[in-house]
């Protein structure tokens, strides 16, 4: 795992994303309470009080504890998953990857990643997410002619086509992407209005959105991170939650190991056998995306 995190920190391009998950509150409370009883010899009331300090459900509460699964992947097939109770910098810092990463982050427009991309040319806000948001703007206010949103979609699709054409021709000349987006006069203003939020995003992040037109090794989508989280989302959708915190951690460890193995074309059963016998499989080289 240490070698994997070192490679991720050194990767020139890193895809990052996160998704919400849950752990059964009853199981968490019971496990943490029993740990306190055994480790600190607390009586039941004091153990429940300590668990309450941690923000976990007490004995008279029924529910679940929120968790977030964070992922960091590379275009070359390395995958990392980590579960944490926070969605904040506390979580991303504790995973030990983003704080020391000096390359480009490909992400959505979540402000969580602003901390790690303060220098110019360090972030690509992936355009597929923006296209979906612009489609929501167009369909959300059908009475308004959102010509600016349609134009913004067309510009980004044209830029992607131009970049792919340049890659096929093996040229390294940056693609001109001097496009500014101004919402129509009829667009509803306000922080809660999707149209205005999208327009502000395109304006404030106008240097982050078209980075893929200047650096051809930076993709315009975040598919690698979304694929890494796909099975986690399916698991939560079907099972509802994990029973214990440890199971969430185990799940992430097994899933990111198998994801890396699969991306490099190695045998999954052989990789599991090697992991259980103390010699986990590690890719010798990173494959080309």
Order of alpha helices (4+ residues) and beta strands (2+ residues): alpha-beta-alpha-alpha-beta-beta-alpha-beta-beta-alpha-alpha-alpha-alpha-alpha-alpha-alpha
